[in-house]
Amino acid sequence: MTTNSLTNNQYNKHFINSSVESFNLHEIQEKIYNLLMNLLQKWQPEDILLEFKRLFIDCLDSAIILESSPGIYEYFENKEEDDFHYTLKRSCYILINNWEINRQYQYIQDLIAIFDNYKPKKSYDYPRKLKTYRSWVEHFINSKDYQELKLFADRHTTLSNTSWVNRYNSFLFYAQSLDTDNPKEQQEAARKIAKKLKDKFKFDLAMYTARSQSNNKTNQRYKNPSSLGDKVLRLIKAIVIKKGVFSYENIANIFINQTQNIPFEEFKYSLARYLIFSIEQPKFIETLQKKLLAKFLTWKDEYNDQQVTSDLVLRSCNRLIDFLTTENREEPSALFVLLLSQGHPLTLVIVLLKIILISRNSRNHLEMRIADLIRFYENYPEKECNFFINFLEILNITFAIYSDNVEYNLIPAKSGKYSPDTVNPQFNPDAYHVFSQLK
């Protein structure tokens, strides 16, 4: 490792051509970001980490007058704490995004360790403003932003596997990528990781499905990516049986074609009928009609006489997703808890799937709401939220089956012919093998 460190003069070249007071916030931020990007091009990761720690952390434990130290805090003296938090967060993601791309995952963990190991020295002689800046860092470490930051490091540690939430990080990363309040570097890194995790799950599920029904022992290396055990094959068969003429895609296309250019009020009633169509659980339908559809049908009455538009369709589907998951983004909706307590996770997932099939752009909205639910339930032990975990597993599997790059089919276990165009109400999953193929 080559030892590098910015001298005061080198550091000041990035910032000072005039007085500190002359810089506006945007100029300060850009100079910090450019400094880090320059270091990424010229320095080794170990040296960059040392410099990052010196600029943001080490100077906070110095009793030297802050103006003469190499830290960046003097440029935030008249700025808000939130401005500093955003600057620090984006600075971290500039490094993380680069190391993620180059697969230098250890340095991401080392970056997080800088904050995890931060223990400010106690001293009553420190200048007041220095104490203020120390509190800013402590607040950042205790923030939601920092928890999101840790996801990037935790996914490469075996320790993270002890938490059940780790199995569903794809939702959390995807939600970060959709949040426009996040720095672009965070959105980009999160989007790549979310796609990688989702693609891996789809591939592992397809391989497990294809190989698990074989007697060839060499195929045992393909592990079940879900936590459902052998039940996953019966679940896949139950979902695949709905493909063909009576598939959810075809029903969704019929609905879309039949609801073009109709009044919004009529559209809401049609959408209500569409959601309960082909659902076979009477209690589920009763709950849906009492708790959801009655509420939805009175929503946005001021638009009832207007012709339905793509925007109204999107807003309607997003609102239905809120009713079915979380309405305040802080806790599960009463309807979500009720439906799962009645033992209908697959049916709830199918309703959500039917919503997405008529409004593809609502998929992002659903992903964010699922992430909100995960953040709520992550505070509970795994045993206390098995019903939610079961829902997540079914959701993952269902949307994997309905993805664009995997095809699932049923094959009779014995002689005979299965046609997906006719739904047999007495369908016996054990009489069929499921065949998966990557497109």
N, C-alpha and C positions, 0 to 999 in steps of 0.2 A: 504493500500500500504506500502510495506517495503521499507524504504529509503536505497538505495545503491549508492555507488559512488566509482570509482576506485581511490585509492591513487596513488601518483606518483610511489611508489615502485611496487604496483600491476600492474599498467599500463606498467611500464618498463619491467616487466617480460615477457610480450608478444613481446617485441621488442629488448631490449638491453642486449646483451651478449658481444657486441663489439661496436666499434664506429659507429655513424650514417652513416659515409661515407662508411662503409664496406657493407652496404645493397644494393643489386641491386633492381630494381623496382619490380620484381616478388616476392622477399622475403618480401618486405614491404607490398605489396598488400595482400599476403597470411596471413601475421600476423594480418592485420586489419580484414580480412574476418573471420579468426579463432576466433579472439576476439569477434566479433559480434555473431558468432554461439555459442560460449561458454556462452555468456550472455543470449541468447535465451533459453538455457537449464536450466539456474539457476535463472534468474531474472524474475520479473513481467514486463509486457509490459510497464507500466508507468515508471518504473525505467530505462528500456532500452532506452526509448525516452529521458529521462533526460540526460543519459550518452552520447547518440548520439549527443544531442544538445551541451553538454559541450565539446565534443571532436572536433566537426566540426564547431560550430558556436560561442559559448561563448568565446572561447579563442581569437577570432578575435577582440573582443572589450576590450581586456586587453592591457594596456600599458606596462605590464611586459615583460621583455626580453623573446622572444619566446622559447628559449632553456630551460627555467626553467618552462614553462607551460606544462600542460598535453595534449595539442593538438597534432594532428598527423602531422602538417604542417612541422615540422623540418625535417621530413624524405623525404619531397618533395622539399627541398631547391635547389637541383641541378637537378630537374626533370622538365619535360614539363607540361604545363597546361593541355593538352589533357590526359596525364597520370593520373593526379589528377581527372579530370572529370570522367574518366572511373571508377576509384576507388570509388569515391563518388556514382556514379550511381549504381554500383554493390552492394555496401554496403546497399543502400536503398532497392534494390530488394531482398537481403538476408532477410531483415526484412519483406518486403511486401509478399514475397512468403510464409514465415512461417505463417504470420497472415491471409493470404488468405486461406491457407489450414485449419487453425483452426477457420475460420469464425470470426475472431476478426477484423472486418472491421473498427471499430472506430479508432483503432490505426494506420491504414493506413492513415486515414484522419488527425489524429494528427501529423503524420510524415510530411505530405505535409504542414500542418499548420506551422511547424517550419520554412520552407522556405518562405511560403507566408507572414509570419509575420517578416521576417528578415529585419531589418532597421538598418544598421550599423551606429554607432555614428560618428559624424564628429569630426575629430581631426587632426591637422596638426603636432602634436608631435609624432605620431605613427611611429615606424620604417618603413623604406621603404619596407622591405620584408613583413611586416604585411599588408601594403596597397595592395601589390601584391596579397596576398592570399585572401584578402577581394574581390578584383576584380574577382578572380577565381570563388568564390561562386556566385557573382552577374552575371557573364557570364553564369554559369550553370543554374541559375534560369530563364534566358532569352533564354535558348536553346531549341531546338526541343526535346532533351532528357528529359528535365523537363516536357514539354507538354505531352510526352508519359507517364511519371511517374504520372502525375495528373489524367490520365484516370482511374487509378486503384482506386483512391479515389473518383473521381467525379461520378462514376457509382453507388455509394451507397448514393448519396445525391439527394434530390428532386430538388435542385437548378439546377443540370445538365439537368433536363428534359426541361428546358426552351430553350435549344439549339436543333435545328433540327438534328444536327450532332449526338447527343446522340443516336438516333434511329439506327444508322449504325455503332456503335462502334465495332461490331463483325469483320468488315473488318479491322479496325485500330488495334485491338488486334491481329488478325491473321497475319497481316503484321509484327508486332513486333516479333511474334513467328518464323517467317521465316527469319528474318534478322540475319545472322550469326555473325554480328559485335556486336550484343547485348549480354550482359552477359547471361549465361545459366539459371540463376534464373529468369531473365526477360522473356526469351523465354518460359520457362516452365509455369510460371504464366499466361502469355498472351495466350498460347495455351489452357490452361484449361478454361480460361474465354471465349475465342472465341468459343470453342466447346459448352460451357454451353449456351451462347447467341444464337448460331445457332440452337441448339437442342430445346431451348425454343420457338424460332420463329416457327420452323417446327411443334412442338406439338400444340402451340396456333393456328396456321393456320389450322391444321387438325381438332382440336376440334371446332373451329369457323365454319368451312365448314360443319362439320357433324351436328352441332346443329342449325345453323342459319336458315336452311330451315324447321325446325320443328316448329309446332304451340305451343309447350310446353313452357310456359312462364318461367318455372324454368331453362331453358337453356340459358336465356339471360345473365347469368353471364360470358359466354364465349365471350370475346371481340375480335373484329377484330384487329389483331396485325399489320396490314398494315395501311397506311393513305389513301387508295383508296376508303374507304367507301363501299357501296353496289356493286360498280363496280368490286370488287375483285372476286365475284362469276362468273361473265361473263368472266373475264380474265382467271380464273382457267379452266372453261369449254372450252374456246378457245385453251388452251394449252393441255388439256387432250384429245381433239378430235384427236390430232395428234399421239396418241398411237395406238398400234396394228401393223399390217404388215407394214404400212407406217410410223411407228414411226421414230423419229430421231435416236433412238438407232439402229434400224435395218438398216437404210440407212447408218449410220456411220460404222457398221460392214461390210456391202457390200463394202463400199469404202476402208476400211482397207484391206480386202481380195483381192480386185482387184488391189491394188497398191503395192503389195509385190514385191520386187526385180526388180523394174523398174528404168530407169534412172531418176535422180533428176529433170531434165527439164520436163520430161513427168509427173512426180509426181506433180509439181507445176501447170501445166495446169489442171490436174485431180482435184486437190484441189480447183482450181478456179471454176470449173464447179460444184463441190460438194457444195460449199458455196452458190451458187445462185439457186441450185436445189430446187424446190417447193416453192420458194419465189414468191408471187403473185403481188407484187407492182412493176410495170415497172420503176417508177422513182427511187426507191431504187436500183434496179438492175443496172440501168444506172449510178447512182452515184458510186456504188460499182465497176463497171467495169472501169470507168474513173479514179477514185481517189485511188482505192485500188489495184485491180487486175493487172492493167498495171504496177503499181509500184512494186508489189510483184513478177511478172513474170520475172523481170530483176534483182531481188535480188539474190546474191550469184551465179552469172553466172559461176564462176570458178568451181563450183561443178556440172554443168549441165550434164556432161557425166558420172559422178559417179553413182553407184547404190545407191538408197535411203536407208538410215539407220535409226534406231530408233532415233539417235542423230539429224539427219537432220530433221526428222519429228517434234521432239520437238522444235528445233530452229525455224523451219518454223512457227509452230503454235504460239510460243511465239512472233515472229516478227509480225504476223498478229494481235495478241492482242494489240501490241504496236501501230500499225497503227490505230486500231479501238478505242483506249482509249487515251493513252498519250505516245509520243515518247521520251520525255525528262524528264519525271517524275516530271515536274514542272508545266505544264499547259496542258489542253486538246488538243488532236490532232485536226487539222482542220477538219478531216473527222468525228470525234466524234461530234463536234459542228454542222457540216453540216447535218449529218443524223438525229440528234435529232431536229434540227430546221425544218426539213421537216416533222416532226411528226411521226417518225417510231421507237419509243423506243422498242416495242415488237419485231419487226423484227431484230433490232440490237442485242437484247438479244438472239434471236434464233440463229443468226449467231455465236455469242460467245459460245452458248451452243453446236453448231455443231462442233466448233473447239475443245472444251473440250472433246467431245465424241470420238474423234479420237486420242486425246492426253491427257489422264487423268492427267499426271504429269504437264500439263500446267495450271491446276486449281490454283496451288500456284501462278503462274505468274500473272494470272488474278486477284486474290485476292489482290496482291500487287499493281497492277496498279489501281484498284478501290480505294484502300486506298490513293494512290497518288491524284486521282481526288477529293476525299472527302477533303483532306487537302487543295486543291486549292479552292474548292467552300465554305469551311467553313468560309471564310472571307466575304462572301456575305450574306445579309439577306435572309430568307427563301423564300420570295415572288419573289426574283430575280433569284432564281435557282430552281423553281418548275419543270422545264423540266428535270433537273438532278435528283431531288428527285423522280419524276415519274419513271425515268429509274431505279433507285436503287430499288424501290418497285417491279417493274416488274422482275428485276433480282433476287431479293430475293425469290419471289414467284415461279418463273420458276425453279430455282435450288432446291427449297424445294420440288416441285412436282417430280423432277427427282432424288431425294435422294434415298438412298438404304433402308431406314427404314419407308417410308410412301408410301401408294398406293392410287391413286385416280382413280375413275371410274365414268362413267355417267350412270344414270338410267332414263328411260323415265318418264316424269311427268304423262303421261296418258298411257293407254294400248298400247302396241307396243314393238318392240324389237330394241335395238341399238347395232350395231356391230362395234367395233373400227377398224375392218379390212377394212371397206369401208368408204372413206371420202366423205361426202355429201357437195358439194360446197354451198348448200343452208341451211347449218346447222343453226338451230335456237336455241341459248343457252337457251331461255326461255322455250323450250319444254322439258328440261331435268333438273334433279337434279344431283348435284355432290356429290359423296359419298367418304369419306376419311377413311382410316384404317391404324393404326399403325401396322407395321409388328413385 
